[in-house]
Amino acid sequence: MEGNNNQQGLYNVQQELEEGSSFDFKIIYTTLILNWQWFVLSLIICLSVAAIKLRYTTPMYQSYAKLLIKDDNNGGRRGGRSNIANSSTLGIMTNSEGIDNEMEILKSTALATEAVKQLKLYTVYTLEGRIKDHLLYKNQPVNVDLDAAHIETLKRPISLVIDKDENGKLHVTGTYTYVPEDPDKPSKTYAINRTFDVLPARIITSVGIITFTANTLSPMPDDRNELVTIYPPKMIAGKYSGALTVNQLSKSTSIASLTLTDEMPQRANDYLKQLVFSYNMQANEDKNEIAMRTEQFINSRLEKINTELGATEGSLEATKRQYKIVNPEATGALGFTNTDQFTQKLADMDMQIELLRSLQQYMNEPSNKYQTLPSNVGLNDAAASTLINDYNKIVMERNRLLRSANENSPTITPLTAQLDDLSSSIRRAMTQVQRNAQIQRNSILQEYNRYSSMIYSSPEQERVLNQIGRQQEVKSGLYLMLLQKREENSISLAATADKGKLIDDPVSFGQISPKKSIILLIALVIGLAIPSIVLFLINFFRYKIEGHEDVARLTTLPIIGDVAIASETAKTKADIVVHENQNNVMEEVFRSIRSNIQFMLKEDQKVIMFTSTTSGEGKTFTAANLAVSFALLGKKVLVMGLDIRKPRLTNLFELKDKNIGITNLLVHDNPTREDICANILNSGVNRNLDIMPAGPIPPNPAELVSRESLDNIFATLRKEYDYIIVDTAPVGLVTDTLMIARVADLTVYICRADYTPKSSFEFINSISAQKKLPQVSIVINGIDMSKKKYGYYYGYGKYGKYGKYGRYGKSGSYGSKYGGNYGGNNGLNYTSYGAYGNYADSNYGNKKDDSIKRK
């Protein structure tokens, strides 16, 4: 049953501690108030840094434009995929694989490089300032440029400084680095130092010709220098490509939003316009690439067929001259009719075979590898035409990607592999088609020969003329078809439209960074956070108690007093700081502790035991001053030194006889009253205060305090004294105190501010819950009142002035008026409080209670 009670007590203590460890706004409030100067200083520093940043940070602006990306198949509406043009689209090619691909092209570095070169944004101008340089755009006093041939090969920036001297001449200084093509050769840096009387002017360098022209709208200032830097275009293009954001407005449209962040809003607007223009130029080039290659193929075939057709017509003319034929008659109507029919079919097969042979010859040329193939040239086989269309489509995509990547790029390699596979498929398909055409031709030829035999009676010249006429018909038909295709292809070149269209001109949203409100808010938050975090870390890593609030959070045991650090001037003999007829801080502290103990003690309880976790926490000092406080009430008080391992009472009270003490009594089984009286000395501080020191240090202190003689000694002393204050050993170090606890009525556990670890309270709560010590209460010792924060915990600052209200401490009239049983609740019989200053002397001296002998 006792074990269950102990466990329940431990549970209650733990539960109360957990409830007490919840979020405490009071601690936060006091922390902020007590350290307000650090918060103010942090806020001043952070807000000053924010103001400096806002003052000297280059502002950024954002420009916005909406671009309609057209789809050639559906009039600009998104949803259809592009296909290679057929005869119905007049040979126009589309390159749209979806708006996602187009957005990636818009963000490509290759397109950005083209826009940068067109606007000459690779030259950056700044005007030298006293603190910060200012960017210039279109208002620079002097325009600087590098010739187009060398701007492509520029690898390092060229830095120039242009200033105007007293005579109005322009002085140009700067440096540039020449990087040779051979990587084994070292780079060389050269200096530029030239003066010009008039502009335009130029400087010839190893990296190109630098030209200087005057801007009539912005004259050169006399006291400022113009700083010019010519960057490689790709370097600047990378900046603009990274600052550009391209998003699709909605999934149901092909409109893209272009957003660019730049230091100059006008420059950003101009860049967006030029980017769209360069995008349309590249898109038109992509669209017309197949048409142009088709035109080249048609023209080459027309030249060849024209030569063959001329030879056939010459042969026909020569045959007619040889045989003198003008209008030969038909011999056999049926044979002749069927022969004509199969002649036409044979001509068609010959034309297809000739087309296939021409395409194979075109594909076998090395220069045409990975190039678009002629399409829509009259090939009848649908499978081969589809493969050619797919092949051209992938070639277009590969050529477009090659503008921003090389052939070994991971995005190009899969397309090259697809082209190789399609090329093999096309060759196999054409071979199969040619084989099938040859088989069909042979079949038609057999039928033709059969019907030809029907006209065997026709003259030989007629058969010769028919053969020549058949060849002439094949060549004429192919020639006319190619002429028609060339005209269609020419129309497609003339009908090319822009791929993208700006819905509205680019507009600037104004300054987007730095944002003053956000930066100031961040500075405010950081200014509050830094001291908060520092204070939190300081408190988090502080493992010792600091004051009342710390102890209140760590335990539910009653805290009966908070003892401040006593000044050395206030101490008298035995470090006593409690004095008669005084109302200072220390007197009031021990009066408060005395009152709390009186309320806690029950009837006939008088033994008060003082202990602590470790030595040095001030239990002897507290016990001695509390004993004086009780003695000032006229009570007979005994201070007993039961810290027999490390006794201090003898030295503290400057007792001469160091052999007197309780250890002399504990060695006897039943010490007499006379023996007990012989080991008691008067303190020399107050007549009502006696001392029983520890005596000689024994070799077996734990066994000694366990003897029954200790119980007998306290039974005798309880009859002689009103209060017995026992100074024991630290309970956290030895077990002596736990054995002495059997004779005590109340335990005062001393902890010391900035000394006692917080972890000690786990042990204090444990021994209290297990009832190892009687009626445990806490006294906090050593509180440094010089620390400002304790002023919020204790109200002793002006307490010394309390005496002026009726001269409480010295007025004799108070005692005369309110004499008698003033302290009845505490069992104290004050007969004349007004003469309190003489109470101890008059009563104690006249009482002559010699039941206890004082030495």
C-alpha positions, 0 to 999 in steps of 0.5 A: 500500500505504501508503494502504491502511494509513493507511485501515485505521488510521483505520478502527481508530481510529474503531471504537475511539472508537465502542466507547469512546463507549458507555454508561459507568456509571462516569461516571454513578456519579462524577457522582452521587457528586461532586455528591451535595449538589445531589441532596440539595438538589433532593430536599429542595426537591421533597419539601417542595413535594410535602408542602405540596401534599398538605397544602393541596390540596383532596382529591377523592372519587369516587362510583359508581352503576349505572343500568339504562336500560330499553327499552320494547320488550324489558323492559329488554334491549338490542338492539331499536330503539324504535318508535312505539306502535300499538294493541297497545301501547295508545298508549305511546311509546318514546324509546330510540334506543340506550344511546349516546344515553341516555348523552349525555342523562345528560351533558347540561348541561340535565339537570345544570342541572335536578339542580343546581336541585333540590338547590340546589347553585348555592349554595356554602358555605365556612367561613373557615380560618386558612390554607385555607377548608373546604367545607360541605355540609348542615352550614352554619350559615346557609342562603342561597337566591335566589328561584326566579323570579330564579335562572333569570335570574341572570348573575353570582355573588353573594358574601356573607360572614356573621359573628357579632358579640359580641351574637350578631347576624349581619352580612352583607356582600357584592357582586352585579352587576346585568346588564340585558337590554339589552346596550347598558346597562352592568352595575352592582355593588352592595354588601350590608351588613345586620345581622339579629337573628334568622333567617329574614330576607331581603334584596331586591335588583335580582337577586332576593330573598335569604333566610337561614335558620338550620341548627339542627344547625350553630351559627354559630361566633364566630371564623369567617366563613361564605362564601357564593357563589350561582352561576348554575345553568348555571355549576355545571351545567357543572362537574358535567357535566364531572366526570361520566363515563358508560360502558356496562358491557358491550356485551351490557347496557343498564347504564350506570356513572355516576362523579362526581368532587367535593370532597364525597362526600355531595354527589356521591352526592346529585347522582347520585340527583337526576340519575337522578330528573330523567332519569326525569322528562324521559323520562316527559314524552317518552314521554307527549307523543304520547299527550297530543297524540293525546288533544287531537286526539281530544277536538276531533274528538269535539266536532265529530262529536257536533255533526254526529251530533246534526244528522243525527239531528234531520234523520231525526226531522224527515223521519219526522215529515214523511212519517209513516214508522214502518217502511217496507217494502222494495221489491225484495229483491235491489236493497235487499240490494245497495244496503245492501252498497254503502251500507256501502262508500260509508260507509267511503269517506266516513269515510276521506275525512273522516279525511284531510280532518281530518288535512290540516286539522290539519297546515295549522294553523301551531301544529302545525308540527314537532309530533307528528301524531295516529296510530292514528285509523283510517286504512287506508292503510299507507304514510301511517300509516308516514310519520306514525309516522316523522314523530312519531319524528323530532319526538320526537328533535328535541324532546329535543335542543332541551332542550340546543340551539337550533334552529340547532344542527348537531344540530337542523338535519338533523332539521328538514330531515327533518321538512320532507321527511316533511311534504311526503311525508305531504301528497302521500301523503294527497292521493294516498290521498284521490284514490284514495278518491274514485275508489273512492267514485265507482265504488261510487256508480255501483254503488249508483245501479245497484241503487237504480234497481231500487227506483225504485218505492220511495216517495220518503220511503224513499230520503230516510230511507236517505240520512239513515240513511247519514249517521247511520251514518258519524257514529256509526261515527267517534264510537264509534271515537274514543271507543275510541281515547281510552280506549286513550290514557288507559290509556297515560298511566296506564301510564308507567314510569321510563326508568332504574332505579338498581341500587344506591344511589351509593357513594363510593370515597373520596379519589382525589386528591391521591394521596400515593404518586404525588405523592411519587414524582413529587417524588422523580423530579423531585428526581433529574431536575433536577440530572441534567438540569442536569449532563447539559446542562453536560457536553453543552455543554462542548466542552473536555476536563476530564481523563483520562476525556475524553481516554480517550474521545476517542482510543486513543493512549496517555496517558502522564501527567496534569500538575496545575496547579503552584502558583507557590510550587513553581516555580523558574527556567524554571518548573521544578517538578521538584526533586531529592530531593523526592517531591511531586505534580509530581515523581511526575507527571514521573517517571511520564511519564519512565518511560513514555517510557523504556518506549516508546523503543527502542534508540538512540532518543533524540529526543523531540518536544513539540507541541500543537494550538495555543499556550498548552497548556504544551508548553514547560513540560512539555518543560522539566520532563521534561528536568529529570527525565531530567537528575536520572537523570544523563543528558545532556539537551538541550532544543532550541527548534525553535519558531522562529516564537515561541521561548520557551526563551531567556526561560524559562531567562533566557538572556542571549545571545539571538542563539545558537540553531539558526537560526544552524545551519540557514542552513548546508548542513553545520554543523560540530560546533564550530558546533553546540557554539557554539550550546548553553548550559547551562540553569543549572538542572542541570549535565546539562541544556543548552539550544539555543534557537531563535535569531533569528526567520527570515523563512522558518521552514518552508523553514528546517526543511526543509533537510538541515542539520537532519538533520545537526545531529541526527545530531551531537547524537545522538552527544553526548546521551542524550536530546534534547527538541525543543520545536516549534510547534503542529502545528494551526497551522503545518506546521513540526512535520510537517517536523521529525517526520522527525528525531524518534523519539517525539512527546509531544502536549500537551493542556490541561484546560479549554483544548483543544477536544474537536474537536482530537482528530479532528485528533490521531487523523488525523495519528497514523493517517496516520503523520505523527508518530512514536509519538504519545502524550498528556500532559494538562496543567493539571489543576486538582486543587482540583476535587473530581472529580479526586480520583477520577481521581488518587491523589496526595493523600497521596503526599508521605507515602510518604517516611516508609516507610524515608525513601525519599527521604533514606535512604542505607542504601537505596542502600548495601544495594541498590546496583549494577545496580538499574535494569538494565531501563532501562539505568541503572547506579546505583552508589550510590543512597544518595548520589543527592543528590550524584550529579549533583555528584560524577559530573558534576563528575569526568567532565569530558566536554568533548566538548560545550562548555558556556557 
